[in-house]
Amino acid sequence: MSEREQGFDTRLIHAGTPQPRIEGAIATPIFQSAMFEYAGERDYHDLRYIRLNNTPNHRVLHEKLAALEGAEEALVAGSGMAAISTTLLALLDSGDHLLMQDCLYGGTHDLVHKDFPGLGIRSDTVDGDDPSGWEAKLTPRTKLFYLETLSNPLLQMPDIESAVAFARAHGLVTVIDNTFPSPVNFRPAEHGIDLSLHSATKYLNGHSDLVAGAVIGSARLVERVRRKLNHLGGTLDPHAGFLLERGMKTLGVRVRYQNASALSFAQALEAHRAVKRVNYPGLASHPRHARAKQLLDGFGGMLSFELHGGADAARRFLERTRLFLKAPSLGGAESLVTRPATTSHLGLAPSERERMGITDGLVRVSIGLETTADLIEDARQALDAG
Ligand SMILES: *Cc1c(COP(=O)(O)O)cnc(C)c1O
């Protein structure tokens, strides 16, 4: 059986492993060596050096990530933002223009709005759910359409199929941030998306103990990004790479558990009288539940909700929960709770947050790996207290 015919979880464990195993080692050893002996390489980018993203620890991750999403190639980076910024800078020159879905991850939003104008890279935001508004935003220099599979923190799902068709018709590269669903629940290459990006800090690693990023897609595009990453220097250290590979081996069992746990949690929240609205793609009340059911293999471990009592009630909820840790980030073993207006979207003006639908009372939850009933009970006691 070829590697690509194996099941997802078999690929998680075995894809990319050096053959034969190095000294028979079951786990990939950490190659903590900045450089390697010259072996006749003819291209600068092939010299073996940690910054050039080609040590054994890099190569294992590249093959594993590509195999997981059924893509040709992959690249790891020093953080999710290194993957995002390097990808955009590899594909866009001064004078170019990109379309981006509104309501993006705060760091990406700030990068495009605060850093890119000075480089001459222009952008327009579009409603990812309304293709009728896209064509009017095209310019002769539009090169790229940027999406997130599930948006943070509202868990909106753009019209991915229309976006791919639109991009094909207009010669745009499609790039999607696939951090929230992880490759377990969505594999962008299967839907014709050119590049999939991840904050590997989140589900891919899954243990809240490193930062890393990933770029997955066609060999041609990933190689372009790798060359830019070689120059910009946002490489992943081999030790972090070792930890990431170790974390990824349990991605399947973790995310499937989180899918089930988050769905039960979302249903319990939705049934509580103090709760005004729950944003979770697995609920029938989600405006794009049908699309999520069609495109995703699971609905993920992220959700957000609003309480009838608004910002004050949200603040009290955070004070009263005991199991949920008050911390930003997501995708780890510990369940976390935040108010996006005070963390991930603090960089935005209040009017901008308002326009995006991120109210001061919105609470975001990352469901971890604790016993589901304990999480539901903790939320219930915090809500019952008012
Ligand atoms: C965290 C996150 C990022 C940024 O990743 P870092 O690893 O923190 O640099 C990008 N996109 C999404 C959706 C994220 O959740």
The ligand as a Gaussian input file, in Angstrom:
#p B3LYP/6-31G(d) Opt

LIG

0 1
 C       -3.108000      31.582000      16.355000
 C       -3.560000      31.784000      14.982000
 C       -2.710000      32.349000      14.025000
 C       -1.315000      32.823000      14.373000
 O       -0.482000      31.765000      14.729000
 P        0.811000      31.898000      15.685000
 O        1.306000      30.506000      15.747000
 O        0.346000      32.457000      16.986000
 O        1.751000      32.830000      14.994000
 C       -3.182000      32.466000      12.738000
 N       -4.419000      32.082000      12.395000
 C       -5.279000      31.552000      13.287000
 C       -6.638000      31.144000      12.855000
 C       -4.883000      31.386000      14.604000
 O       -5.730000      30.867000      15.497000

